[in-house]
Amino acid sequence: LQPQNLACDVDEQACYLDTCKRFDSAEVAKTYRIRKNVLTARNRREWDCILRGLQTIPAGASVLDLPCGSGRLEPLLEQQGYQVTAADYSEHMVETARLSYLENRGKTELPETLRFVQTDVMRMGFETDEFDGVICNRLLHHYPTSGLRQRVLRECARVSRGVVIISYFDNLAFSSLRFHMKNLLLSRKPTDRVPIWFHILKRDLAAAGLRCTATYRVRYGLSPQTYLRLEHI
């Protein structure tokens, strides 16, 4: 899978390519599996936010998890009875997620309700309205511009006939203040994991034909990690 030509400015294309490259290696996928696929208080809080966002999606519905990373959400989604498609740009992440699932379940074949696919969030290889719900977890904070965020959001909206669950880093948190102060003191302009204000993201949502119907904060006032439940306008 080759990176897309986004037909955007040089800085946005460079940011997109850098994000693709940073996460597309066997070593990073292995590290993610070791660090992320464990039951921690942080994971529990994130999973709770995601499940609250999906509470109107019934068992048997089709749900896309993109990017799936090393597969930490798949057991959770399977428990809810969903037909799950786990996808990622990185073939290493996809394979790690698939093997992790099989090993943890002691199986040699995937169930019919679960598939792993390699695709690019900027131009997904899925049909319009293919899924009842889409989860875009821990991705948007890697894209500091509205142009990149809107491309992701438009694709999520296109393939979902129901809700879209996203996460982003919100400025309304102590960690966000510390992030900005640190970069200010170092005279450094951050280009990754940058917290933003909701009113800025709200404009991106509107441009993608989406509106926020619920907000779930991982740790209110402390963590910037925030989940939104989105629906079509």
C-alpha positions as CSV (number, residue, x, y, z in Angstrom):
1,L,0.0,0.0,0.0
2,Q,1.5,3.3,-1.1
3,P,0.8,6.7,0.6
4,Q,-1.8,8.8,-1.2
5,N,-1.1,12.0,-3.1
6,L,-3.4,14.3,-1.1
7,A,-3.1,17.2,-3.5
8,C,-2.5,19.5,-0.6
9,D,0.2,21.9,0.5
10,V,3.8,20.6,1.2
11,D,3.5,20.8,5.0
12,E,0.3,18.7,5.1
13,Q,1.7,16.1,2.7
14,A,4.9,15.9,4.8
15,C,2.9,15.4,8.0
16,Y,0.7,12.7,6.5
17,L,3.8,10.8,5.1
18,D,5.6,11.1,8.4
19,T,2.7,9.6,10.3
20,C,2.5,6.7,7.8
21,K,6.2,6.1,8.1
22,R,6.4,6.3,11.9
23,F,3.9,3.5,12.5
24,D,4.6,1.3,9.6
25,S,7.3,-1.1,10.9
26,A,7.5,-4.5,12.5
27,E,9.3,-3.1,15.5
28,V,6.8,-0.4,16.2
29,A,3.9,-2.9,15.8
30,K,5.6,-5.2,18.3
31,T,6.2,-2.4,20.8
32,Y,2.5,-1.4,20.5
33,R,1.3,-4.9,21.2
34,I,3.4,-5.1,24.3
35,R,2.6,-1.6,25.6
36,K,-1.0,-1.1,24.4
37,N,-2.7,-4.5,24.6
38,V,-2.7,-4.7,28.3
39,L,-5.5,-4.1,30.8
40,T,-4.7,-0.8,32.5
41,A,-6.9,1.9,34.1
42,R,-6.2,4.2,31.2
43,N,-7.4,1.5,28.7
44,R,-10.5,0.9,30.8
45,R,-11.4,4.6,30.7
46,E,-10.9,4.8,27.0
47,W,-12.9,1.6,26.4
48,D,-15.7,3.0,28.5
49,C,-15.9,6.1,26.4
50,I,-16.0,4.1,23.2
51,L,-18.7,1.7,24.5
52,R,-20.8,4.7,25.6
53,G,-20.5,6.1,22.1
54,L,-21.6,2.8,20.6
55,Q,-24.5,2.1,23.0
56,T,-27.2,2.7,20.3
57,I,-25.5,0.2,17.9
58,P,-27.0,-3.2,18.4
59,A,-25.3,-6.6,18.5
60,G,-24.8,-8.0,15.0
61,A,-24.1,-4.6,13.5
62,S,-21.0,-3.9,11.4
63,V,-18.3,-1.8,13.0
64,L,-15.0,-0.5,11.5
65,D,-12.0,0.1,13.8
66,L,-9.5,2.3,11.9
67,P,-6.7,2.6,12.7
68,C,-6.8,-0.7,14.6
69,G,-3.1,-0.6,15.6
70,S,-2.1,-3.8,17.4
71,G,-5.7,-4.8,17.9
72,R,-6.5,-3.7,21.4
73,L,-10.1,-2.9,20.7
74,E,-11.1,-6.1,18.8
75,P,-11.8,-8.2,21.9
76,L,-13.9,-5.4,23.3
77,L,-15.9,-5.1,20.1
78,E,-16.3,-8.8,19.8
79,Q,-17.7,-9.1,23.2
80,Q,-20.5,-6.7,22.1
81,G,-21.5,-9.1,19.3
82,Y,-20.4,-6.8,16.5
83,Q,-19.3,-7.8,13.0
84,V,-15.8,-6.2,13.2
85,T,-13.5,-5.0,10.5
86,A,-10.1,-4.0,11.9
87,A,-8.1,-1.9,9.5
88,D,-4.8,0.0,9.5
89,Y,-2.4,1.6,7.0
90,S,0.5,-0.5,8.3
91,E,0.6,-4.1,7.1
92,H,2.8,-4.7,10.2
93,M,0.0,-3.5,12.5
94,V,-2.6,-5.5,10.7
95,E,-0.6,-8.7,10.9
96,T,0.3,-8.1,14.6
97,A,-3.3,-7.4,15.5
98,R,-4.4,-10.6,13.7
99,L,-1.8,-12.8,15.3
100,S,-2.5,-11.3,18.7
101,Y,-6.1,-12.1,18.4
102,L,-5.4,-15.7,17.4
103,E,-2.8,-16.3,20.1
104,N,-5.0,-14.8,22.8
105,R,-7.9,-17.0,21.8
106,G,-5.9,-20.1,21.1
107,K,-7.2,-20.3,17.6
108,T,-5.8,-20.9,14.1
109,E,-8.6,-19.3,12.2
110,L,-10.6,-16.1,12.5
111,P,-14.3,-16.2,13.2
112,E,-16.6,-15.1,10.4
113,T,-17.5,-12.0,12.5
114,L,-13.9,-10.6,12.3
115,R,-11.6,-9.5,9.5
116,F,-8.3,-7.7,9.3
117,V,-7.7,-5.3,6.4
118,Q,-5.0,-3.0,5.2
119,T,-6.2,0.3,3.9
120,D,-5.5,4.1,4.1
121,V,-7.8,6.3,6.3
122,M,-7.4,9.0,3.7
123,R,-9.0,6.9,1.0
124,M,-10.6,3.7,2.4
125,G,-11.2,0.7,0.2
126,F,-14.7,0.3,1.5
127,E,-18.1,1.0,0.0
128,T,-20.2,4.1,0.9
129,D,-22.4,3.3,3.9
130,E,-20.8,0.0,4.4
131,F,-20.7,0.1,8.2
132,D,-23.2,0.8,11.0
133,G,-20.5,2.5,13.0
134,V,-16.9,3.7,12.6
135,I,-14.3,4.1,15.3
136,C,-11.3,6.4,14.6
137,N,-9.3,6.1,17.8
138,R,-6.0,7.8,18.6
139,L,-5.3,9.3,15.2
140,L,-6.6,12.8,14.8
141,H,-4.0,14.2,17.3
142,H,-1.3,13.3,14.8
143,Y,-2.8,15.7,12.3
144,P,-2.4,19.3,13.4
145,T,-4.2,20.9,10.4
146,S,-7.9,21.2,9.6
147,G,-7.2,20.0,6.1
148,L,-5.8,16.6,7.2
149,R,-8.5,16.2,9.9
150,Q,-11.3,17.0,7.4
151,R,-10.0,14.4,5.0
152,V,-10.1,11.7,7.7
153,L,-13.6,12.8,8.9
154,R,-15.0,12.8,5.4
155,E,-13.9,9.3,4.8
156,C,-15.3,8.1,8.1
157,A,-18.6,9.8,7.3
158,R,-18.7,8.3,3.9
159,V,-18.3,4.7,4.9
160,S,-20.6,4.9,8.0
161,R,-24.4,4.9,7.6
162,G,-24.6,5.4,11.4
163,V,-22.4,6.9,14.0
164,V,-18.7,7.8,14.0
165,I,-16.7,7.7,17.2
166,I,-13.5,9.7,17.2
167,S,-10.9,10.7,19.7
168,Y,-8.8,13.9,19.8
169,F,-6.7,16.0,22.2
170,D,-8.7,18.8,23.7
171,N,-7.2,22.0,25.1
172,L,-9.5,21.9,28.1
173,A,-7.1,19.9,30.3
174,F,-4.1,20.4,32.6
175,S,-1.9,18.2,30.4
176,S,-2.7,20.5,27.5
177,L,-1.6,23.6,29.4
178,R,1.6,21.9,30.3
179,F,2.1,20.8,26.7
180,H,1.8,24.4,25.4
181,M,3.9,25.9,28.2
182,K,6.7,23.4,27.6
183,N,6.8,24.2,23.9
184,L,6.6,27.9,24.5
185,L,9.6,27.8,26.9
186,L,11.6,25.8,24.4
187,S,10.6,28.1,21.5
188,R,9.4,25.1,19.7
189,K,6.4,24.7,17.4
190,P,4.9,21.3,17.9
191,T,3.6,19.3,14.9
192,D,2.3,16.2,16.6
193,R,-0.1,15.3,19.5
194,V,-1.2,19.0,19.5
195,P,-4.3,19.7,21.7
196,I,-6.9,22.0,20.0
197,W,-10.1,23.8,21.1
198,F,-13.4,22.1,20.4
199,H,-14.7,25.1,18.4
200,I,-11.9,24.5,15.9
201,L,-12.7,20.8,15.6
202,K,-16.4,21.6,15.3
203,R,-15.7,23.5,12.1
204,D,-13.9,20.4,10.8
205,L,-16.8,18.3,11.6
206,A,-19.3,20.6,9.8
207,A,-17.0,20.6,6.7
208,A,-17.2,16.8,6.8
209,G,-21.0,16.7,7.2
210,L,-20.9,15.6,10.8
211,R,-22.2,16.9,14.1
212,C,-21.3,16.1,17.7
213,T,-24.1,14.5,19.7
214,A,-22.1,13.4,22.8
215,T,-18.8,14.1,24.5
216,Y,-16.9,11.6,26.7
217,R,-13.7,12.7,28.5
218,V,-11.2,10.1,29.7
219,R,-10.2,12.2,32.7
220,Y,-12.0,15.5,32.9
221,G,-9.7,18.4,33.5
222,L,-6.5,16.2,33.5
223,S,-6.2,14.3,30.3
224,P,-6.6,15.9,26.8
225,Q,-7.9,12.6,25.4
226,T,-11.6,13.2,24.5
227,Y,-14.1,11.1,22.6
228,L,-17.0,12.4,20.5
229,R,-20.0,10.6,19.2
230,L,-20.8,12.0,15.7
231,E,-23.8,11.7,13.5
232,H,-24.5,12.9,9.9
233,I,-25.9,16.4,9.6
